[in-house]
Amino acid sequence: MHEVTGNTQGLKASELKALERVYRRRVAPSEVVSPELASFLAEVSASIHRQVGVLIDRRGEITHVFVGDASKIVLPDVGRLRGGAGRFRGLRLVHTHLRGESLTRDDLTDLALLRLDLVCAIGVDTGGRAGRMYIGHLLIDGPADRPWRELPPEPAHAPVTDFAQLIAALEAEQARGRRAAATDRGKDRALVVHVAIGRTLDSEARIDEMRELCRTAGVKVLDVMTQRRPAVDPKYLVGRGKLDDILLRAMQLGAEMVIFDHDLTPGQARAVSDATELKVVDRTMLILDIFAQHATSRDGKLQVELAQLKYALPRLVEKNTMMSRLTGGVGGRGPGETKLEISRRRARERIHLLEKKLEELAEDRRLRRSRRTDRGVPIVAICGYTNAGKSTLLNAMTEGNTLAADKLFATLDPVSRRMRFPREREVVVTDTVGFIRDLPKDLVAAFRATLEEMRDADLLVQVVDASDPDREQQIQAVGAILRDLDLAEKPRLLVLNKADLVRDHDELEREARREGAFVVSALDRSTFGPLLLAIERGLWREGKTVDGTRQPPSQALA
C-alpha cells in the first residue's frame, strides 16, 4: 500500500489524495523527471508551502512520496536495496525548492551517503510553476570534500539530461574501478578515524599503531582521517558534521567499514551505526578480532570468548546495530561470534560458565607452577609492548620454536621453555602476551593466565623495540600496566631489542647506560652475554642456590 510520509500533519484530505496519486505516474527511462511530474510537484509544493519529494527507480516507477517543511526535506528509510559496496542505489531523488535555490549541502550529502543515482531540485517560482532544475551526481574518483558534480541548470519544461545515458556511463566507470581494486579481494577495506582529545602529542605514533593493528587483522587501510577536539562528542564522538565528512570519504573510497582509534560507548556506537550502513568498529573490537584470529589453545579461545562477551553485553542492552552487523570479518570472528546477539540473561550465564571453566584451568596451572616452585626452579617472565620481539628472544635464548611473527599479539598463550646456566643452574623462561597502550580492562581480566605467570616470576625481562621512535611512550605504557597489576616492585631488567635495526648505535648505547638497560639483537646470540649474566646474578641474588633450593636473601647476597 502506497502512502505519503514525512510532515503530513495539517494537510487536507484532498491534498493527501492528490499526492497519493503520484504513485500512478511513470517516468521515461531517458528522463530525470517528466515535465508533467515536475509541474505537478511544483504546484502542490506551492499550495501547501512545503517541499515535496519523490524517489524514482530505474524502471521509472515512483517508490516513495514524502513531504518536508518550507526549507528542508527528510528522506524515508530506503533500506539496503541496491546499496551494496561500490554500487549506486538504483533510486534518484527529485524534490522541490520553494525559494528556487540550487542544490544544498544536505541534498549533496544525501546523494553521497545513500549513493543515489542522482539528486534533482526543482525550483518553484512565485507563481507556483516549475522553473529551473538543478541536478547533481556522484563522481567515481572525486575529491574527498566534494565527491559529486553539479550539472548546469536546465528548464524543467524542456530538460536536457539523458538519465539512462548518464547512469550507464557512471556505472561503466564504476565497474572499471572495481576491476582495478580486485587485488584487494579477501581483505576488509577500511577508513580509520583518529580522534585526538585535548593536548595529545602522540597522534602520529597512535596512527602508526592503528595501521599495524589493521595490518595484523588483515584490514587494508584506505585512508586515515583525524580530528582534534577539546572533549569527545557525547553522541557521535566526533560531532555530526565531522561524521558526515567521514562517511562521505568512506563512500568515495569504497570502504566497507569505519574503524575508530578510540573506544565508542554503547550509545555512541548505536548513533554512528544508525547514520551509516557501513560496519562500525572501535579500537577494542579490532584488538578482540586479532585475539580471536590468534587464539589456538583451549585457554586462549575461552579467554577471547569471555572478553568478547563482556564487551558485547552493554551493547546488547542497547540493542545496538553495531553488534547486529557482526556476521563475519573484523569484529565478528572467533569462538564468541555466535554469542553476540543472545539475550542479556543468556550472555551473563555464558560469562559465568566461562569464568568457572577458566578458574578450573587456572587451578591446573597453579598446581604446575607449585611443582616448579617446590623444585626450586627460578622463573623469568619476558614482558613488554606487543611486537617488541619477545618470542624471537625466547627462541634465541632457549633454542625453541615458539611462533614468532612480525604482527601485533602473535603470542596469546604463555609459552615456557627451560634454559641452562653454568654450574647446572636451570631456569624456566616464559613468554607472555604483549601489552599495548590503553589496554582494554576486559582483556586484562580475561587474560589472567599470562598475568599469573608474571606474578609468580622471580624476575621480569621487559623487552623494548629499540628501533621504534615511540619507544619511550611504550616503556611508560608497559610501566603503567605493570603498576595497575601490582607488579611494579617486581625485579625487572630492561632490554633494548632490535639493535640491528638502529642506525645510531653509539646513542643507543648511551641511552642503555642511562637507563641501566641491555642492548641486544634477538637475531644475534653473541649480543646476549651481558643480559644472561645479569639474569643469573639477579636470580641467585634473590635467594636461589646452585642446587636449586631457596635460602634467605642475606645468605644469597653474601
N, C-alpha and C positions, 0 to 999 in steps of 0.2 A: 504494500500500500504506500503510494507516494504522498508525502506530506511536506509542508513548508516548515522549516526550522529557523531557529535564531530568535531575533527580537520581534516576535509577532504580537506581543501584548498591545492591546488598544486598536488593532486593525479591525476593520469592518468585515463581516462575513463575506460580502461581495468581493472585497479586496483579496481575502484569502482564497476564495474560489477562483478568481482570475489568476492568481499566482500558481495555484494547483494545476490549472490548465496548461501551464508552461511545459509540464511533463509530456504533453502530447506532441510538442513540436519536434522537428528534426532539422539537423544542420547538414549541409552537403559536405562530403569528405574534404573538398578543397577550401572550405570556408572556416575561418576562425569563429565567426558568428554570422548568421544571416542578417541582412539589413532589417528584415521584418522583426526578428527577435530582439535586435539591438534597439529598434524604435519602441517596441513594447516595454522592454525593461526600463528605458529612459522615462517613458510616460508614467509607468507605475511608480517609479522611484520619486519622480517629481510630485506625484499626487500624495504619497504618504510621507514625503520628506525624510526618507531613509534610503540608505544604499541597499541595492538588491543584487544578488549574485546567483550564478548557476555554475555547476560543474558539468562538462560535456565530455563524453568518452570518444574513442576513436571512430565508433560507428555513427557518431553524430547524435546520439541519444542523450537526453538530459537525465543525469543521475541524481542530482541534488539541487534543490531550490532553497535559498535562505535569505534572511533579512538582517541587516545591521542597524546602525543608527546613522545620524547625519554625517559622521566623519570617518567611520571605520566599519569593518565587517569581520565577523569571526567565522572561520570555516568550520564545517561539521567534521566529525571524526570519519575519515575516509578509509581507515584500516590500512592493511598492507597492500591489497590489490596487486598491482604490478610493481610495487615499490621495493623490489629486490636490490641487492648490491649493484650499483652502477647502472641501473635501469631507470627509464622515465616511468612515471606512474600510469600513464595512459589516460590522464584526465587533464583538461585545460580549464582554467578559472576565468570566467567572464563576469564582470560586475560593474556597477555604475559609480561615478564620482559626481556628486551634486554640484561641486564648485568647478567642474570642468578641468581639474588638475590632472597632471600626468601620473605615472606610477609612483607610489610612495615606497618608502623603505620597508614598511610592513608587507606591501604587495610582493616586493622582490625577495624578502626574507622567506615568505610563504612559498614562493616559487622554488627557492633553493632547498629549504628544509624538507618540503614534501616531494621534491623532484617532479614537479608538474611539467606537462608538455610545454605549456606557456601560460602567461597571465595576460589578460586584456582588460583595460579600464576604459569604459565608455563615458566620455564627458557629456553631462546633461546641461543644455543651455537654459537661459532664463525662461524660454517658452516651453520647457519640458520636452524638447526634442533631442535626439541623439546627435551629438556633434562629432568631435574627432575621437578616434580610437588610439590608445597607446598600448603597444604590445612589447613584451619582454620575454626572452627565452634564456635558458642556461647555456653557458659556454663549456665545452668539454674540458678545456685546459686553460681556463681563465685565471686572472689574478685572485689571490686569496680574499681580498677585501671586496671585490666586485666580480663574482663568478657568473655574470649574466651580461646580456646585451639588450639594449633598448632600441627598437626599430623606430624609424621616423614616423611621426603621427600620420594617420590616414583617415579620410572621411568614413563615417560609419555607413553612410548610404551607398558608398562606392568603394568597398575595401580592395586593397591591393595584394596583401599577403596571401600566398597559397599555402594553407596549413599542411596539406598532405606532402607537398614537396619539401617544406621546411623540416618537418619531423623526420622524414625519410633521410634527409641529408645529415641531421643531427645524430640519428641512430647509427648511420653508417660510420660516422666519425667515432662514435662511442664504441662500436664493435672493433675498430682498429686499435683503440686504446686498450680494450680488454685483451686482445691478442698480444699486444706489446707487454702487458703485465702478466702474461701466462707463466713467466719464470718464477713468480712468487707463489704459484699454486702450492697448496699444502701448508702455507704459513698464514696465520692470522695477521691482518693488516690493521695497524692501529695509529691513532693520533694521541700523543702523550701531552698531558697538560700539567705544567709545573706551576704551583702557586706559592709565592714567597710571602710569608706573613711577617710583618714588622721589619726589623733591620737584619734580615737574613743575609749572611755574607757568603754562604757556601752553595749558592744556587747552581753554579756550574758543576761542582762536584756531585750534587744531588741529581742533576740531569744526566750526567755520565753514568751514575749508578743506576738510574731508571733504565737507561739504554741497555746496560748489562743485564738487568733483571729481565727485560723484554727479550733479549737475545737468548738468555738461558731458557726462558719459557717457550721459545720458538715463535716469537712475535716479530714481525717486520715493522719497524717504526718508520712511518711515512713522514712525520714532521713533529716538532715539539713547539707548543705554544706556551708562553709564560705570562704570568700576571703578578704584579706586586701589589699587595693590599695591606693596610694597617691592621685589619682583622678579617676573619672569614665571614662570608655572607651566610647568615644562619639558614637560608633556604636552599641556595644553589651553590654554595661555597665560593663561586667566582662572580656572582651577580648575573642578573638576567641578560643584560646587554652583552657581556663577555661570553656567556653561554651560547647566545645566538651566533656570535662570531666563531666560536669553537665548532659548533655543529655545521655551520656553513663550510668551514675549512675541511672538516671531516667528509662532508658530502662531496666536495670538489675533488678530494684526493682518492675517493673510493674506499675510505676506511670502513672496516666492519665493526670497530669498537673504539671507544674513547677511554684511555687509561689515565686516571688522576694520580699524580705523585703526592697524594695526601689521602688520609682515610676519610671517607664520607660517613656521616651519621646516617642512621636508617631513614630519617626524614629527608636529608639531602639526596640520598641515593634514589629515593622514590621520586622526588621532584625532578631530578635530572633525567631519570628514566622515562618519566611521563612526557618530557619535552622532545624525545627522540626515539626512533626505532632501533638505533644502534645499541650494541651491548655496552653497558657501563661497568667499568672495573676500577677498583681503587687499589692502593698500594698493598694493603693486607691481602686482598683477594689474589693479586698477582703472586705474592710470596707463597700463599697457600697452594696455588696451582703448581708452582715449582716444586714444593714439598711433595705434592701428590704424584708428580712425574718421577721423583727420585726415590720415593719410599719403596723399599724392597722387602725388608723383614716384617714379621708379624707385628713387632713393636711399632715400627715406623708407620705401617699402614693404619694401625689403631690410633696412633697419636695424631696423624694427619686428619683422620675422620673426626676425632674429638675436637680438634681445632676448627675444622670446617663447620661442625655443628654449633659450636659456641659462637662462631662468627655469624652463622645464619639465623640463630634463634631470635635476636631482636628484630631482624628483617622479616622473619615470618610473622612476628607480631604486627608489623606494619603492613602486611600483605603487599610487600614491595615487588614491583615488576622487575626491579634489578635482579631479584633472585629467580623469578619465573622464567627468565630468558636463558638461564644457565643450563642448557640442554647438552652442552659439549664445548670443546675448545677451552680457551683460557678462562679460568674461574669455574669450570664445570667438570673438571676431571677428578679422578681419584676415588678411593673407596667410599667417600661420603657423598658422591654426586647424586645418588638416588634418594638421599635423605633430605635434600634441600627444600622440598615442598611439603614435608609432613607437618602435622599439626603441632602446636606448642606442647601438648601433653606427650605425644609420642617422641618428640625431639628431646624432651627432658628425660624421658625413660631411657632413650638410647644413650644420652650423655651419661646417665647414672651407670648403665651397664658397661660402657666403655671405660669409665673411671675405675669400676670394680675389676675389670679384666686387666687393666694396666697396673693396678695395685698388686694383683697376683703376680704379674710378670716382674714388677719391681721387687717383690719379696724374693723371687728366684735370683735376681741379680744381687740382692743384698747377701744372700747365702754364698754366692760365688765370691763376692768381694771379701766376706768374712773369712773364707778359707784362705784367700791370698794374704789377708792380714795375719791370720794365725801362723802362716808360714814365714811371716816377716818380710815379704817381698815388697819393696817400695813401688809406689805408683806415680808416674809422671803423666800429667794430662796436657796435651797440646791444645791450646785455645787461640782465639784471635778472630779477626774480621774475616768474613767469607771471601774465599778465593785468594787468600794470602799465601797459599802453598803449604798448608798444614799436612794434607795427605801425602804430598810429594816428599815432605821432610820425614814423615813417619816411615815411608817406604825406604828412603835412603838410609835412615838410622837403623832399621831393623831388617833390611833386605826383604821387605814384604812386597805384596802385590795388591795392596788396597787400591780401590778405584780412585784415580786422581785425574781430574779434568779441568780445563780452563772454563769453568762455569761456576756460578754462584750456587751455594748449597749442594754441591755434588755429594757431600757426606751428610747423611742424616742420622745414621745409627752409630753409636760408639764402637770403634774398632780397636781392639787391644792386641799388641804384639810384645813378645819378650825380647829383651836386649841384654847382652852380657857385657860387664865391665871387667877389667883386670882383677885378679885375686878372687875369681869365681863369684863376683858380685852380679846379681841378676836383678833386672828392673822390668816392670810392666809399663809400656808406653801406650797411652790411649789417645786416639784421635777423636775429636768432638765436632759437633755441628758448628758452623761458622756463625758469628754474630753479625748484626747489621744495625745501623743507627735506627732509632725509633722502633726497635723490635717489638712486634705486637705482643701484648700481655698474654693473650690466649695461646700463642705459640710457646712462650716461656713456660706457661702452666702445663701445656700438653707434653712438651719435650723434657720431662723430668729425668728421663733415663740419662741423657747427656749431662745434665746438671748434677745428678748424683755421682757420676764418675769424677767430676771436677771437685765435688765436695769431699770425696774420700781420698783425693790425691794428696801425696806428700809434697808435691811441687808442681807448679803451673809453668808451662813454657808458652809465653804469648808471642805468636808469630805475626810479623808485620810485613806487608808488601813494601819494601824499600823503594821500589820504582814508581809507586803511586804518589802523585803530587799531593794527594789529600790524606797522606798517612798520619799526620798529626791529629786531624779530626777523627780518624779511625781509631787511633790509640786512645783518645779521650772517650769515644763511644764505647769501646770494649771495657775501659776502666769503669765507666758509669754502670754498665750492665753487671760487672762483677760486684760493684758496691751494692746494687739492688739485690743481688743474690747472696749477700753477706760473705763474699769470697775475697774482699779487698785485702784482708790481712793474711791471706794465704801466701806462702813464699812463692815468688814469681821471678822468672828470667825473661828479659825482653830480647827477642831475636829479630834482627832486620834481614829478612829473606830477599831472594831475587837480586842479590848484589850484582849478578852478571848482566842485569838489565839497566844498571845505574851507570851513567857516564862519568860523573864526578866522584870517583872512589875516595879521594882524599877528604872531601867534605862529608861523605858518608861515614868514614872512619872517625872524623872529629865529632860528628853527631853521636856516634855509638859511644865514644868515650864520655861525652857529656851526660848521656842517659844511662851509662853503665850497661849498655846493650852489647850483643854479639852479632857480627856481620857474617852471614853465611849465604851460600847458594845451594839450595836443595838438590841441584843437579851436579854439584861438585863436592864429593865427600871429603876432599882434602881441606875444606874450609870448616869442618866440624870440630877440630881439635879443641879450641878454647871453650866451645859450648859444652862438649861432652865432659871436659874437666870440671866446668862449673856445675853441671848436673851431678856429677859424682860427689863433689865437695858439698854441694847443697843438701843432698840426700843423707849422706852419712854424718854430716854435721848435725842433722835434725834427729839423730838417735838411732841410726841403723848401723850394725856392726858387720864385720866381714862374713860371719856365719849366718847373717840374716835376722838375728834376734834383736829385739829392741833393748835399748839401755837409756838411762836418764841423759838428757841433753848435756848436762855438765860433763859426764864421762866421755860422751862423743866428742865434745869440743876439745877436751884435754888430749 
